[in-house]
Amino acid sequence: MTASFDRLQQVLRRLPGLGYRSAERIALYLSVEHPEKSPELAQALAEASEKIGRCAVCGNMADKPGDGSQPLCDICANPVREASLVCVVESVPDLLAIEKSGAYRGVFHVLHGRLSPVKGVGPVQLNLASLSERIASGKVTELILALSSDVESEATCHYIQDEVVKGRVKLSRIGFGLPSGTLIGYADATTLRSALDSRKGL
Ligand SMILES: [Zn+2]
């Protein structure tokens, strides 16, 4: 072990889904077994951090425009999408899963997490202020909550209903067809389609 190796392993361990052994394996791969791969990875990371950002409207991933204007994602920029229908999801993978199902023609709003007092995630840490602004703009007529069904997601749904939407627009929630505890991002296309079709008004 060297100090630099320890540092690399520690940084890798902070990534989601990587435990001690996986971080050690990747650190060994990049530093000792295939050091020629490191510059390519470093370059891709630098480029991603420079060029990819969050859509200023919905929080989805978006290219940062070279002219310094606000990033806008492909979905928000698409005039064919139904901009008055907004599907609220916890994460970009959830958005991608719904997109892949092909069952949805509206736009999205990505929270980037859910309320979790235990993990120190409160309303301020979520992308909620811009959701309230979207509703206030008068351009939204219906909000669909496409959140999972565990305790934290339930709490997040209630917060959005009581503190963000406050009766200003029609609110519904998907759920029928989704087994309890199912993560949206892992549900198959057919399940997601039926869950969206049978959304229930709140
Ligand atoms: Zn967007």
Boltz pocket constraint, residues with backbone or C-beta under 6 A from the ligand:
constraints:
  - pocket:
      binder: B
      contacts: [[A, 55], [A, 56], [A, 57], [A, 58], [A, 59], [A, 60], [A, 72], [A, 73], [A, 74], [A, 75], [A, 76], [A, 77], [A, 108]]
      max_distance: 6.0
